[in-house]
Amino acid sequence: MEEKSDCIEFETEDGEKVLFYVVEERMIGGINYLLVTDSEEEEADAYIMREMTDQDGQGVYETVEDDEELDAVSKIFSELLEDIELEI
């Protein structure tokens, strides 16, 4: 039986609700990162998100867009999850 991923809902800047499945969560260099997918299918799109603090002191997640940071974090996730192939 397959293990189900945790499911979380994010709200975009436009107020749209988007559902993601958490594959892995890891603290790297004092920053909490999530590896999420947009579905539980084998060929799902994956995203790496970084936890930040908003102006109100609330924790929020944003997509990692910096190429160097994305490459470094994706390598760590790839090593942790040897059975999953990540493409950037």
PyMOL Python script that loads the backbone (N, CA, C, O; Angstrom):
from pymol import cmd

cmd.read_pdbstr("""\
ATOM      1  N   MET A   1       0.836  -1.182   0.000  1.00  0.00           N
ATOM      2  CA  MET A   1       0.000   0.000   0.000  1.00  0.00           C
ATOM      3  C   MET A   1       0.877   1.241   0.000  1.00  0.00           C
ATOM      4  O   MET A   1       1.845   1.323   0.756  1.00  0.00           O
ATOM      5  N   GLU A   2       0.539   2.212  -0.851  1.00  0.00           N
ATOM      6  CA  GLU A   2       1.321   3.435  -0.943  1.00  0.00           C
ATOM      7  C   GLU A   2       1.051   4.341   0.240  1.00  0.00           C
ATOM      8  O   GLU A   2      -0.072   4.427   0.736  1.00  0.00           O
ATOM      9  N   GLU A   3       2.116   5.023   0.690  1.00  0.00           N
ATOM     10  CA  GLU A   3       1.970   5.982   1.768  1.00  0.00           C
ATOM     11  C   GLU A   3       1.449   7.291   1.182  1.00  0.00           C
ATOM     12  O   GLU A   3       1.975   7.770   0.177  1.00  0.00           O
ATOM     13  N   LYS A   4       0.437   7.867   1.789  1.00  0.00           N
ATOM     14  CA  LYS A   4      -0.147   9.123   1.323  1.00  0.00           C
ATOM     15  C   LYS A   4       0.654  10.304   1.848  1.00  0.00           C
ATOM     16  O   LYS A   4       1.110  10.291   2.992  1.00  0.00           O
ATOM     17  N   SER A   5       0.825  11.320   1.018  1.00  0.00           N
ATOM     18  CA  SER A   5       1.518  12.534   1.410  1.00  0.00           C
ATOM     19  C   SER A   5       0.578  13.433   2.196  1.00  0.00           C
ATOM     20  O   SER A   5      -0.642  13.364   2.050  1.00  0.00           O
ATOM     21  N   ASP A   6       1.176  14.285   3.040  1.00  0.00           N
ATOM     22  CA  ASP A   6       0.378  15.316   3.684  1.00  0.00           C
ATOM     23  C   ASP A   6      -0.039  16.305   2.617  1.00  0.00           C
ATOM     24  O   ASP A   6       0.711  16.579   1.680  1.00  0.00           O
ATOM     25  N   CYS A   7      -1.214  16.827   2.762  1.00  0.00           N
ATOM     26  CA  CYS A   7      -1.756  17.762   1.796  1.00  0.00           C
ATOM     27  C   CYS A   7      -1.912  19.117   2.476  1.00  0.00           C
ATOM     28  O   CYS A   7      -2.444  19.203   3.582  1.00  0.00           O
ATOM     29  N   ILE A   8      -1.443  20.185   1.807  1.00  0.00           N
ATOM     30  CA  ILE A   8      -1.595  21.522   2.363  1.00  0.00           C
ATOM     31  C   ILE A   8      -2.159  22.446   1.304  1.00  0.00           C
ATOM     32  O   ILE A   8      -1.981  22.229   0.106  1.00  0.00           O
ATOM     33  N   GLU A   9      -2.835  23.468   1.763  1.00  0.00           N
ATOM     34  CA  GLU A   9      -3.459  24.429   0.862  1.00  0.00           C
ATOM     35  C   GLU A   9      -2.729  25.756   0.983  1.00  0.00           C
ATOM     36  O   GLU A   9      -2.488  26.242   2.088  1.00  0.00           O
ATOM     37  N   PHE A  10      -2.380  26.337  -0.155  1.00  0.00           N
ATOM     38  CA  PHE A  10      -1.751  27.645  -0.192  1.00  0.00           C
ATOM     39  C   PHE A  10      -2.701  28.617  -0.867  1.00  0.00           C
ATOM     40  O   PHE A  10      -3.546  28.229  -1.674  1.00  0.00           O
ATOM     41  N   GLU A  11      -2.548  29.878  -0.524  1.00  0.00           N
ATOM     42  CA  GLU A  11      -3.329  30.916  -1.178  1.00  0.00           C
ATOM     43  C   GLU A  11      -2.361  31.802  -1.952  1.00  0.00           C
ATOM     44  O   GLU A  11      -1.386  32.306  -1.395  1.00  0.00           O
ATOM     45  N   THR A  12      -2.642  31.989  -3.248  1.00  0.00           N
ATOM     46  CA  THR A  12      -1.791  32.833  -4.078  1.00  0.00           C
ATOM     47  C   THR A  12      -2.046  34.300  -3.753  1.00  0.00           C
ATOM     48  O   THR A  12      -2.972  34.629  -3.011  1.00  0.00           O
ATOM     49  N   GLU A  13      -1.216  35.177  -4.316  1.00  0.00           N
ATOM     50  CA  GLU A  13      -1.393  36.616  -4.117  1.00  0.00           C
ATOM     51  C   GLU A  13      -2.751  37.075  -4.639  1.00  0.00           C
ATOM     52  O   GLU A  13      -3.291  38.074  -4.164  1.00  0.00           O
ATOM     53  N   ASP A  14      -3.307  36.355  -5.614  1.00  0.00           N
ATOM     54  CA  ASP A  14      -4.602  36.687  -6.192  1.00  0.00           C
ATOM     55  C   ASP A  14      -5.766  36.118  -5.384  1.00  0.00           C
ATOM     56  O   ASP A  14      -6.926  36.305  -5.750  1.00  0.00           O
ATOM     57  N   GLY A  15      -5.461  35.421  -4.284  1.00  0.00           N
ATOM     58  CA  GLY A  15      -6.507  34.849  -3.450  1.00  0.00           C
ATOM     59  C   GLY A  15      -6.967  33.465  -3.886  1.00  0.00           C
ATOM     60  O   GLY A  15      -7.880  32.896  -3.286  1.00  0.00           O
ATOM     61  N   GLU A  16      -6.339  32.918  -4.929  1.00  0.00           N
ATOM     62  CA  GLU A  16      -6.689  31.580  -5.412  1.00  0.00           C
ATOM     63  C   GLU A  16      -6.107  30.520  -4.473  1.00  0.00           C
ATOM     64  O   GLU A  16      -4.959  30.631  -4.044  1.00  0.00           O
ATOM     65  N   LYS A  17      -6.887  29.512  -4.161  1.00  0.00           N
ATOM     66  CA  LYS A  17      -6.432  28.423  -3.291  1.00  0.00           C
ATOM     67  C   LYS A  17      -5.847  27.309  -4.158  1.00  0.00           C
ATOM     68  O   LYS A  17      -6.459  26.875  -5.134  1.00  0.00           O
ATOM     69  N   VAL A  18      -4.646  26.856  -3.778  1.00  0.00           N
ATOM     70  CA  VAL A  18      -3.932  25.828  -4.523  1.00  0.00           C
ATOM     71  C   VAL A  18      -3.547  24.717  -3.551  1.00  0.00           C
ATOM     72  O   VAL A  18      -3.034  24.984  -2.464  1.00  0.00           O
ATOM     73  N   LEU A  19      -3.797  23.475  -3.947  1.00  0.00           N
ATOM     74  CA  LEU A  19      -3.518  22.317  -3.115  1.00  0.00           C
ATOM     75  C   LEU A  19      -2.188  21.689  -3.518  1.00  0.00           C
ATOM     76  O   LEU A  19      -1.956  21.439  -4.700  1.00  0.00           O
ATOM     77  N   PHE A  20      -1.305  21.428  -2.535  1.00  0.00           N
ATOM     78  CA  PHE A  20      -0.029  20.779  -2.784  1.00  0.00           C
ATOM     79  C   PHE A  20       0.128  19.588  -1.844  1.00  0.00           C
ATOM     80  O   PHE A  20      -0.431  19.565  -0.747  1.00  0.00           O
ATOM     81  N   TYR A  21       0.895  18.607  -2.291  1.00  0.00           N
ATOM     82  CA  TYR A  21       1.197  17.414  -1.508  1.00  0.00           C
ATOM     83  C   TYR A  21       2.648  17.506  -1.053  1.00  0.00           C
ATOM     84  O   TYR A  21       3.548  17.668  -1.878  1.00  0.00           O
ATOM     85  N   VAL A  22       2.882  17.404   0.250  1.00  0.00           N
ATOM     86  CA  VAL A  22       4.231  17.522   0.811  1.00  0.00           C
ATOM     87  C   VAL A  22       4.946  16.185   0.669  1.00  0.00           C
ATOM     88  O   VAL A  22       4.505  15.170   1.208  1.00  0.00           O
ATOM     89  N   VAL A  23       6.056  16.200  -0.064  1.00  0.00           N
ATOM     90  CA  VAL A  23       6.868  15.007  -0.263  1.00  0.00           C
ATOM     91  C   VAL A  23       7.936  14.927   0.820  1.00  0.00           C
ATOM     92  O   VAL A  23       8.199  13.853   1.361  1.00  0.00           O
ATOM     93  N   GLU A  24       8.552  16.066   1.137  1.00  0.00           N
ATOM     94  CA  GLU A  24       9.633  16.106   2.132  1.00  0.00           C
ATOM     95  C   GLU A  24       9.703  17.505   2.719  1.00  0.00           C
ATOM     96  O   GLU A  24       9.394  18.490   2.049  1.00  0.00           O
ATOM     97  N   GLU A  25      10.111  17.578   3.967  1.00  0.00           N
ATOM     98  CA  GLU A  25      10.342  18.849   4.652  1.00  0.00           C
ATOM     99  C   GLU A  25      11.705  18.751   5.318  1.00  0.00           C
ATOM    100  O   GLU A  25      12.022  17.743   5.949  1.00  0.00           O
ATOM    101  N   ARG A  26      12.520  19.810   5.177  1.00  0.00           N
ATOM    102  CA  ARG A  26      13.873  19.745   5.711  1.00  0.00           C
ATOM    103  C   ARG A  26      14.351  21.148   6.083  1.00  0.00           C
ATOM    104  O   ARG A  26      14.090  22.115   5.368  1.00  0.00           O
ATOM    105  N   MET A  27      15.057  21.242   7.216  1.00  0.00           N
ATOM    106  CA  MET A  27      15.695  22.478   7.645  1.00  0.00           C
ATOM    107  C   MET A  27      17.108  22.471   7.078  1.00  0.00           C
ATOM    108  O   MET A  27      17.893  21.568   7.368  1.00  0.00           O
ATOM    109  N   ILE A  28      17.433  23.480   6.267  1.00  0.00           N
ATOM    110  CA  ILE A  28      18.746  23.576   5.633  1.00  0.00           C
ATOM    111  C   ILE A  28      19.271  24.991   5.871  1.00  0.00           C
ATOM    112  O   ILE A  28      18.650  25.970   5.459  1.00  0.00           O
ATOM    113  N   GLY A  29      20.402  25.087   6.530  1.00  0.00           N
ATOM    114  CA  GLY A  29      21.002  26.400   6.791  1.00  0.00           C
ATOM    115  C   GLY A  29      20.087  27.318   7.584  1.00  0.00           C
ATOM    116  O   GLY A  29      20.100  28.532   7.384  1.00  0.00           O
ATOM    117  N   GLY A  30      19.296  26.747   8.482  1.00  0.00           N
ATOM    118  CA  GLY A  30      18.404  27.539   9.311  1.00  0.00           C
ATOM    119  C   GLY A  30      17.107  27.951   8.636  1.00  0.00           C
ATOM    120  O   GLY A  30      16.311  28.689   9.217  1.00  0.00           O
ATOM    121  N   ILE A  31      16.885  27.476   7.403  1.00  0.00           N
ATOM    122  CA  ILE A  31      15.662  27.788   6.658  1.00  0.00           C
ATOM    123  C   ILE A  31      14.891  26.496   6.440  1.00  0.00           C
ATOM    124  O   ILE A  31      15.469  25.479   6.056  1.00  0.00           O
ATOM    125  N   ASN A  32      13.587  26.537   6.683  1.00  0.00           N
ATOM    126  CA  ASN A  32      12.733  25.371   6.474  1.00  0.00           C
ATOM    127  C   ASN A  32      12.285  25.341   5.013  1.00  0.00           C
ATOM    128  O   ASN A  32      11.731  26.316   4.505  1.00  0.00           O
ATOM    129  N   TYR A  33      12.531  24.206   4.338  1.00  0.00           N
ATOM    130  CA  TYR A  33      12.144  24.018   2.939  1.00  0.00           C
ATOM    131  C   TYR A  33      11.138  22.882   2.823  1.00  0.00           C
ATOM    132  O   TYR A  33      11.196  21.906   3.571  1.00  0.00           O
ATOM    133  N   LEU A  34      10.219  23.022   1.880  1.00  0.00           N
ATOM    134  CA  LEU A  34       9.278  21.964   1.545  1.00  0.00           C
ATOM    135  C   LEU A  34       9.481  21.564   0.099  1.00  0.00           C
ATOM    136  O   LEU A  34       9.672  22.414  -0.771  1.00  0.00           O
ATOM    137  N   LEU A  35       9.438  20.260  -0.155  1.00  0.00           N
ATOM    138  CA  LEU A  35       9.356  19.746  -1.517  1.00  0.00           C
ATOM    139  C   LEU A  35       7.910  19.323  -1.682  1.00  0.00           C
ATOM    140  O   LEU A  35       7.443  18.419  -0.989  1.00  0.00           O
ATOM    141  N   VAL A  36       7.192  19.972  -2.599  1.00  0.00           N
ATOM    142  CA  VAL A  36       5.774  19.691  -2.794  1.00  0.00           C
ATOM    143  C   VAL A  36       5.513  19.339  -4.252  1.00  0.00           C
ATOM    144  O   VAL A  36       6.289  19.688  -5.142  1.00  0.00           O
ATOM    145  N   THR A  37       4.393  18.634  -4.479  1.00  0.00           N
ATOM    146  CA  THR A  37       3.945  18.333  -5.839  1.00  0.00           C
ATOM    147  C   THR A  37       2.511  18.809  -5.988  1.00  0.00           C
ATOM    148  O   THR A  37       1.800  19.019  -5.006  1.00  0.00           O
ATOM    149  N   ASP A  38       2.102  18.974  -7.249  1.00  0.00           N
ATOM    150  CA  ASP A  38       0.745  19.436  -7.505  1.00  0.00           C
ATOM    151  C   ASP A  38      -0.261  18.296  -7.616  1.00  0.00           C
ATOM    152  O   ASP A  38      -1.457  18.543  -7.770  1.00  0.00           O
ATOM    153  N   SER A  39       0.210  17.051  -7.541  1.00  0.00           N
ATOM    154  CA  SER A  39      -0.685  15.890  -7.513  1.00  0.00           C
ATOM    155  C   SER A  39       0.089  14.702  -6.962  1.00  0.00           C
ATOM    156  O   SER A  39       1.299  14.786  -6.750  1.00  0.00           O
ATOM    157  N   GLU A  40      -0.606  13.600  -6.731  1.00  0.00           N
ATOM    158  CA  GLU A  40       0.058  12.397  -6.247  1.00  0.00           C
ATOM    159  C   GLU A  40       0.426  11.454  -7.386  1.00  0.00           C
ATOM    160  O   GLU A  40       0.853  10.325  -7.144  1.00  0.00           O
ATOM    161  N   GLU A  41       0.265  11.905  -8.617  1.00  0.00           N
ATOM    162  CA  GLU A  41       0.623  11.103  -9.785  1.00  0.00           C
ATOM    163  C   GLU A  41       2.146  10.993  -9.885  1.00  0.00           C
ATOM    164  O   GLU A  41       2.872  11.826  -9.344  1.00  0.00           O
ATOM    165  N   GLU A  42       2.619   9.961 -10.581  1.00  0.00           N
ATOM    166  CA  GLU A  42       4.055   9.723 -10.725  1.00  0.00           C
ATOM    167  C   GLU A  42       4.762  10.850 -11.481  1.00  0.00           C
ATOM    168  O   GLU A  42       5.911  11.163 -11.172  1.00  0.00           O
ATOM    169  N   GLU A  43       4.107  11.457 -12.452  1.00  0.00           N
ATOM    170  CA  GLU A  43       4.707  12.502 -13.284  1.00  0.00           C
ATOM    171  C   GLU A  43       4.253  13.902 -12.847  1.00  0.00           C
ATOM    172  O   GLU A  43       4.049  14.762 -13.705  1.00  0.00           O
ATOM    173  N   ALA A  44       4.092  14.152 -11.575  1.00  0.00           N
ATOM    174  CA  ALA A  44       3.620  15.435 -11.076  1.00  0.00           C
ATOM    175  C   ALA A  44       4.715  16.494 -11.145  1.00  0.00           C
ATOM    176  O   ALA A  44       5.904  16.174 -11.112  1.00  0.00           O
ATOM    177  N   ASP A  45       4.301  17.761 -11.240  1.00  0.00           N
ATOM    178  CA  ASP A  45       5.243  18.869 -11.162  1.00  0.00           C
ATOM    179  C   ASP A  45       5.645  19.053  -9.705  1.00  0.00           C
ATOM    180  O   ASP A  45       4.801  18.995  -8.810  1.00  0.00           O
ATOM    181  N   ALA A  46       6.930  19.272  -9.468  1.00  0.00           N
ATOM    182  CA  ALA A  46       7.439  19.462  -8.106  1.00  0.00           C
ATOM    183  C   ALA A  46       7.925  20.894  -7.941  1.00  0.00           C
ATOM    184  O   ALA A  46       8.423  21.512  -8.881  1.00  0.00           O
ATOM    185  N   TYR A  47       7.770  21.401  -6.733  1.00  0.00           N
ATOM    186  CA  TYR A  47       8.196  22.753  -6.399  1.00  0.00           C
ATOM    187  C   TYR A  47       8.925  22.721  -5.059  1.00  0.00           C
ATOM    188  O   TYR A  47       8.599  21.929  -4.175  1.00  0.00           O
ATOM    189  N   ILE A  48       9.908  23.589  -4.928  1.00  0.00           N
ATOM    190  CA  ILE A  48      10.594  23.743  -3.659  1.00  0.00           C
ATOM    191  C   ILE A  48      10.171  25.088  -3.094  1.00  0.00           C
ATOM    192  O   ILE A  48      10.276  26.120  -3.757  1.00  0.00           O
ATOM    193  N   MET A  49       9.688  25.056  -1.851  1.00  0.00           N
ATOM    194  CA  MET A  49       9.200  26.268  -1.204  1.00  0.00           C
ATOM    195  C   MET A  49      10.017  26.527   0.057  1.00  0.00           C
ATOM    196  O   MET A  49      10.464  25.600   0.733  1.00  0.00           O
ATOM    197  N   ARG A  50      10.200  27.814   0.354  1.00  0.00           N
ATOM    198  CA  ARG A  50      10.999  28.250   1.494  1.00  0.00           C
ATOM    199  C   ARG A  50      10.085  28.976   2.477  1.00  0.00           C
ATOM    200  O   ARG A  50       9.240  29.776   2.074  1.00  0.00           O
ATOM    201  N   GLU A  51      10.258  28.692   3.773  1.00  0.00           N
ATOM    202  CA  GLU A  51       9.454  29.372   4.794  1.00  0.00           C
ATOM    203  C   GLU A  51      10.055  30.745   5.075  1.00  0.00           C
ATOM    204  O   GLU A  51      11.258  30.892   5.289  1.00  0.00           O
ATOM    205  N   MET A  52       9.190  31.726   5.066  1.00  0.00           N
ATOM    206  CA  MET A  52       9.584  33.106   5.340  1.00  0.00           C
ATOM    207  C   MET A  52       8.648  33.665   6.408  1.00  0.00           C
ATOM    208  O   MET A  52       7.657  33.024   6.759  1.00  0.00           O
ATOM    209  N   THR A  53       8.948  34.837   6.919  1.00  0.00           N
ATOM    210  CA  THR A  53       8.081  35.525   7.867  1.00  0.00           C
ATOM    211  C   THR A  53       7.537  36.777   7.190  1.00  0.00           C
ATOM    212  O   THR A  53       8.295  37.576   6.640  1.00  0.00           O
ATOM    213  N   ASP A  54       6.196  36.942   7.234  1.00  0.00           N
ATOM    214  CA  ASP A  54       5.607  38.131   6.608  1.00  0.00           C
ATOM    215  C   ASP A  54       5.687  39.322   7.559  1.00  0.00           C
ATOM    216  O   ASP A  54       6.261  39.220   8.643  1.00  0.00           O
ATOM    217  N   GLN A  55       5.113  40.446   7.152  1.00  0.00           N
ATOM    218  CA  GLN A  55       5.184  41.679   7.941  1.00  0.00           C
ATOM    219  C   GLN A  55       4.514  41.544   9.302  1.00  0.00           C
ATOM    220  O   GLN A  55       4.861  42.263  10.238  1.00  0.00           O
ATOM    221  N   ASP A  56       3.557  40.628   9.418  1.00  0.00           N
ATOM    222  CA  ASP A  56       2.844  40.416  10.671  1.00  0.00           C
ATOM    223  C   ASP A  56       3.524  39.378  11.565  1.00  0.00           C
ATOM    224  O   ASP A  56       3.013  39.049  12.635  1.00  0.00           O
ATOM    225  N   GLY A  57       4.684  38.859  11.123  1.00  0.00           N
ATOM    226  CA  GLY A  57       5.400  37.856  11.889  1.00  0.00           C
ATOM    227  C   GLY A  57       4.868  36.451  11.687  1.00  0.00           C
ATOM    228  O   GLY A  57       5.259  35.529  12.404  1.00  0.00           O
ATOM    229  N   GLN A  58       3.979  36.276  10.717  1.00  0.00           N
ATOM    230  CA  GLN A  58       3.406  34.968  10.420  1.00  0.00           C
ATOM    231  C   GLN A  58       4.307  34.211   9.442  1.00  0.00           C
ATOM    232  O   GLN A  58       4.910  34.805   8.548  1.00  0.00           O
ATOM    233  N   GLY A  59       4.387  32.904   9.624  1.00  0.00           N
ATOM    234  CA  GLY A  59       5.152  32.075   8.695  1.00  0.00           C
ATOM    235  C   GLY A  59       4.401  31.902   7.384  1.00  0.00           C
ATOM    236  O   GLY A  59       3.222  31.549   7.380  1.00  0.00           O
ATOM    237  N   VAL A  60       5.076  32.149   6.285  1.00  0.00           N
ATOM    238  CA  VAL A  60       4.503  31.966   4.952  1.00  0.00           C
ATOM    239  C   VAL A  60       5.532  31.227   4.101  1.00  0.00           C
ATOM    240  O   VAL A  60       6.729  31.272   4.384  1.00  0.00           O
ATOM    241  N   TYR A  61       5.063  30.554   3.067  1.00  0.00           N
ATOM    242  CA  TYR A  61       5.959  29.857   2.152  1.00  0.00           C
ATOM    243  C   TYR A  61       5.954  30.542   0.806  1.00  0.00           C
ATOM    244  O   TYR A  61       4.913  30.984   0.319  1.00  0.00           O
ATOM    245  N   GLU A  62       7.141  30.626   0.205  1.00  0.00           N
ATOM    246  CA  GLU A  62       7.249  31.159  -1.148  1.00  0.00           C
ATOM    247  C   GLU A  62       8.087  30.204  -1.980  1.00  0.00           C
ATOM    248  O   GLU A  62       8.963  29.513  -1.461  1.00  0.00           O
ATOM    249  N   THR A  63       7.812  30.171  -3.263  1.00  0.00           N
ATOM    250  CA  THR A  63       8.536  29.307  -4.184  1.00  0.00           C
ATOM    251  C   THR A  63       9.970  29.802  -4.332  1.00  0.00           C
ATOM    252  O   THR A  63      10.202  31.000  -4.496  1.00  0.00           O
ATOM    253  N   VAL A  64      10.925  28.890  -4.274  1.00  0.00           N
ATOM    254  CA  VAL A  64      12.335  29.245  -4.457  1.00  0.00           C
ATOM    255  C   VAL A  64      12.552  29.499  -5.949  1.00  0.00           C
ATOM    256  O   VAL A  64      12.291  28.632  -6.783  1.00  0.00           O
ATOM    257  N   GLU A  65      13.031  30.699  -6.271  1.00  0.00           N
ATOM    258  CA  GLU A  65      13.237  31.069  -7.670  1.00  0.00           C
ATOM    259  C   GLU A  65      14.703  31.330  -8.006  1.00  0.00           C
ATOM    260  O   GLU A  65      15.078  31.314  -9.178  1.00  0.00           O
ATOM    261  N   ASP A  66      15.543  31.571  -6.987  1.00  0.00           N
ATOM    262  CA  ASP A  66      16.958  31.799  -7.210  1.00  0.00           C
ATOM    263  C   ASP A  66      17.603  30.501  -7.701  1.00  0.00           C
ATOM    264  O   ASP A  66      17.523  29.475  -7.027  1.00  0.00           O
ATOM    265  N   ASP A  67      18.238  30.545  -8.869  1.00  0.00           N
ATOM    266  CA  ASP A  67      18.791  29.339  -9.495  1.00  0.00           C
ATOM    267  C   ASP A  67      19.815  28.623  -8.620  1.00  0.00           C
ATOM    268  O   ASP A  67      19.789  27.396  -8.532  1.00  0.00           O
ATOM    269  N   GLU A  68      20.713  29.359  -7.972  1.00  0.00           N
ATOM    270  CA  GLU A  68      21.736  28.729  -7.136  1.00  0.00           C
ATOM    271  C   GLU A  68      21.115  28.057  -5.917  1.00  0.00           C
ATOM    272  O   GLU A  68      21.476  26.930  -5.577  1.00  0.00           O
ATOM    273  N   GLU A  69      20.187  28.740  -5.261  1.00  0.00           N
ATOM    274  CA  GLU A  69      19.514  28.176  -4.094  1.00  0.00           C
ATOM    275  C   GLU A  69      18.685  26.959  -4.503  1.00  0.00           C
ATOM    276  O   GLU A  69      18.699  25.936  -3.818  1.00  0.00           O
ATOM    277  N   LEU A  70      17.965  27.069  -5.617  1.00  0.00           N
ATOM    278  CA  LEU A  70      17.144  25.974  -6.112  1.00  0.00           C
ATOM    279  C   LEU A  70      17.989  24.748  -6.431  1.00  0.00           C
ATOM    280  O   LEU A  70      17.602  23.627  -6.100  1.00  0.00           O
ATOM    281  N   ASP A  71      19.128  24.947  -7.066  1.00  0.00           N
ATOM    282  CA  ASP A  71      20.023  23.844  -7.416  1.00  0.00           C
ATOM    283  C   ASP A  71      20.563  23.160  -6.160  1.00  0.00           C
ATOM    284  O   ASP A  71      20.578  21.932  -6.078  1.00  0.00           O
ATOM    285  N   ALA A  72      21.003  23.947  -5.189  1.00  0.00           N
ATOM    286  CA  ALA A  72      21.574  23.382  -3.964  1.00  0.00           C
ATOM    287  C   ALA A  72      20.533  22.599  -3.167  1.00  0.00           C
ATOM    288  O   ALA A  72      20.812  21.490  -2.710  1.00  0.00           O
ATOM    289  N   VAL A  73      19.346  23.157  -2.998  1.00  0.00           N
ATOM    290  CA  VAL A  73      18.302  22.499  -2.210  1.00  0.00           C
ATOM    291  C   VAL A  73      17.768  21.269  -2.950  1.00  0.00           C
ATOM    292  O   VAL A  73      17.491  20.247  -2.323  1.00  0.00           O
ATOM    293  N   SER A  74      17.622  21.358  -4.269  1.00  0.00           N
ATOM    294  CA  SER A  74      17.123  20.203  -5.025  1.00  0.00           C
ATOM    295  C   SER A  74      18.107  19.031  -4.967  1.00  0.00           C
ATOM    296  O   SER A  74      17.688  17.873  -4.963  1.00  0.00           O
ATOM    297  N   LYS A  75      19.400  19.320  -4.921  1.00  0.00           N
ATOM    298  CA  LYS A  75      20.394  18.244  -4.781  1.00  0.00           C
ATOM    299  C   LYS A  75      20.234  17.535  -3.441  1.00  0.00           C
ATOM    300  O   LYS A  75      20.334  16.311  -3.365  1.00  0.00           O
ATOM    301  N   ILE A  76      19.988  18.301  -2.396  1.00  0.00           N
ATOM    302  CA  ILE A  76      19.791  17.701  -1.065  1.00  0.00           C
ATOM    303  C   ILE A  76      18.542  16.830  -1.065  1.00  0.00           C
ATOM    304  O   ILE A  76      18.569  15.704  -0.568  1.00  0.00           O
ATOM    305  N   PHE A  77      17.448  17.345  -1.621  1.00  0.00           N
ATOM    306  CA  PHE A  77      16.222  16.551  -1.681  1.00  0.00           C
ATOM    307  C   PHE A  77      16.417  15.294  -2.533  1.00  0.00           C
ATOM    308  O   PHE A  77      15.898  14.231  -2.194  1.00  0.00           O
ATOM    309  N   SER A  78      17.157  15.409  -3.628  1.00  0.00           N
ATOM    310  CA  SER A  78      17.420  14.243  -4.483  1.00  0.00           C
ATOM    311  C   SER A  78      18.194  13.160  -3.738  1.00  0.00           C
ATOM    312  O   SER A  78      17.921  11.971  -3.900  1.00  0.00           O
ATOM    313  N   GLU A  79      19.161  13.577  -2.920  1.00  0.00           N
ATOM    314  CA  GLU A  79      19.926  12.612  -2.133  1.00  0.00           C
ATOM    315  C   GLU A  79      19.070  11.952  -1.058  1.00  0.00           C
ATOM    316  O   GLU A  79      19.209  10.758  -0.792  1.00  0.00           O
ATOM    317  N   LEU A  80      18.182  12.735  -0.441  1.00  0.00           N
ATOM    318  CA  LEU A  80      17.307  12.187   0.592  1.00  0.00           C
ATOM    319  C   LEU A  80      16.289  11.203   0.020  1.00  0.00           C
ATOM    320  O   LEU A  80      15.928  10.216   0.660  1.00  0.00           O
ATOM    321  N   LEU A  81      15.843  11.489  -1.175  1.00  0.00           N
ATOM    322  CA  LEU A  81      14.781  10.701  -1.812  1.00  0.00           C
ATOM    323  C   LEU A  81      15.342  10.025  -3.056  1.00  0.00           C
ATOM    324  O   LEU A  81      15.000  10.396  -4.179  1.00  0.00           O
ATOM    325  N   GLU A  82      16.190   9.048  -2.856  1.00  0.00           N
ATOM    326  CA  GLU A  82      16.889   8.400  -3.960  1.00  0.00           C
ATOM    327  C   GLU A  82      15.955   7.798  -4.997  1.00  0.00           C
ATOM    328  O   GLU A  82      16.330   7.691  -6.165  1.00  0.00           O
ATOM    329  N   ASP A  83      14.742   7.400  -4.602  1.00  0.00           N
ATOM    330  CA  ASP A  83      13.813   6.764  -5.520  1.00  0.00           C
ATOM    331  C   ASP A  83      12.978   7.765  -6.322  1.00  0.00           C
ATOM    332  O   ASP A  83      12.141   7.366  -7.131  1.00  0.00           O
ATOM    333  N   ILE A  84      13.202   9.068  -6.098  1.00  0.00           N
ATOM    334  CA  ILE A  84      12.457  10.095  -6.825  1.00  0.00           C
ATOM    335  C   ILE A  84      13.413  10.872  -7.710  1.00  0.00           C
ATOM    336  O   ILE A  84      14.468  11.318  -7.259  1.00  0.00           O
ATOM    337  N   GLU A  85      13.041  11.033  -8.974  1.00  0.00           N
ATOM    338  CA  GLU A  85      13.869  11.784  -9.911  1.00  0.00           C
ATOM    339  C   GLU A  85      13.350  13.197  -9.997  1.00  0.00           C
ATOM    340  O   GLU A  85      12.204  13.415 -10.392  1.00  0.00           O
ATOM    341  N   LEU A  86      14.202  14.193  -9.621  1.00  0.00           N
ATOM    342  CA  LEU A  86      13.833  15.594  -9.692  1.00  0.00           C
ATOM    343  C   LEU A  86      14.454  16.233 -10.901  1.00  0.00           C
ATOM    344  O   LEU A  86      15.651  16.080 -11.144  1.00  0.00           O
ATOM    345  N   GLU A  87      13.645  16.958 -11.673  1.00  0.00           N
ATOM    346  CA  GLU A  87      14.155  17.736 -12.793  1.00  0.00           C
ATOM    347  C   GLU A  87      13.853  19.191 -12.533  1.00  0.00           C
ATOM    348  O   GLU A  87      12.725  19.548 -12.192  1.00  0.00           O
ATOM    349  N   ILE A  88      14.869  20.045 -12.696  1.00  0.00           N
ATOM    350  CA  ILE A  88      14.683  21.485 -12.466  1.00  0.00           C
ATOM    351  C   ILE A  88      14.368  22.160 -13.772  1.00  0.00           C
ATOM    352  O   ILE A  88      14.174  23.375 -13.809  1.00  0.00           O
TER     353      ILE A  88
END
""", "prot")
cmd.dss("prot")
cmd.show_as("cartoon", "prot")
cmd.util.cbc("prot")
cmd.orient("prot")
